[in-house]
Amino acid sequence: MGRPGMLRAGDEICMRLKLSQRLSASHLAGPERAGPCVKSTMGEAAPSVSIVIPTLNAGRAFGTVLHRIMGQGRQPLEVICADGGSADGTRHIVSQFPLARFVEIGEAPGPAAWNRAMRGAKGDLVVFLAQDAVPANGDWLHHLTAAFDDASVAGVYGRQEPTVDGDPLMAFRLAQRFCGEPHSRRIRIGDQVRYKSLPFFIENVAVRRSVWRGIHFNEHLPIGADRVWARQAVLASCTIAYSPDALVIRGLSAGLKGAYQIALLTGYTDAHFGDEGGTLCPDSRRFTRRAAWYLVKSFAWGRLPYLAIEDAVERYGYRIGRRLDRLTPTLRHRIAPNVPENRRISDVGDLAA
């Protein structure tokens, strides 16, 4: 099934991008507002690149990921495997690649670990890659970092696809999130910058380190800190670009437990940290209806019962998440352990002093 909705959105953004690219850097609203996004790169050497891969019991297949990285046409300065406490052979696999180094961070995957990795990275650009994300070709890194030739670009995200024999439902979900046309997102007058327009998922992104020094990942957020960061960058007059050619292949599979956990955390985050960007739900409200039609047309009827159950689980989890503060502390901890109670007072809280 095609993706008419996303393609129309992508075409609209592309048209606006062509207009915005004609603007000079002086169009930005003052040096303090623009911050690092007005830095000129003309006449300078290509920025160095650090690759950060958060790992936790990555398994044997992780060697394939590192092999693909080492075979890139553009070589990274370093590959940092930020490990959260692996008990398998992940350390041994990393030791076989001279350019890679194994770093124990002792933190669960999330914005705190991302900020720590950013502090330890040496490159001008920091690429985040999931441990199961295999670059599709030798030009993945080039495509993911090429947009940084524009000094206003703060971050770039690439496309994700499942394996050929992967779950058809997951294939449709990723196709809805990542369209086939390149585009960029920047602030416009009266634009609230919705999260739906910024599928900046940390599993395949690049971040300009100088921008991160001014805008850190919000460590108070249980989920969605990557997309919140992208929105803050756009509001700071920077550009977030999308490169569909920066493709990675992932062996993802759907699961009710994971769907419930994501919905629960999303509901809690929307209720306690929400802003004008709207909901942090990764998929459209019409996703279930569209996915059902896609499965019917693809003759994948066997996945329809799971889709219906998943939809019910996600709706229930989201409602529970929005009401977590009404539960007793004991019950709340049992349902959602380690969910922070801090509230984000305003968007300014994401900006480092």
QUIGIZI-V863030 format. One line per field, one symbol per residue. burial: I if it has 24 or more other C-alpha atoms within 12 Angstrom, else O. A space follows every 50 residues. Layout:
burial=???
This chain:
burial=OOIOOIOOIIOOIIOOIOOIOOOOIOOIOOOOOIIIIIIOOOOOOOIIII IIIIIIIIOOOIIIIIIIIIOOOIIIIIIIIIIIOIOOOIIOIIOOIOOI IIIIIOOOIIIIIIIIIIOIIIIIIIIIIIIIIIIIIIIIIIIIIIIIII IIIIIIIIIIIIOOOOIIIIIIIIIIIIIIIIIIIIIOOOOOIIIIIIII IIIIIIIIIIIIIIIIIIIIIIIIIIIIIIIIIIIIIIIIIIIIIIIIII IIOIOOOOIIIIIIIIIIIIIIIIIOIIIIIIIIOOIIOIIIOIIOOOOO OOIIOIIOOIIOIIIIIIIIIIIIIOOOOOOOOOOIOOIOOOIIOOIOOI IOO
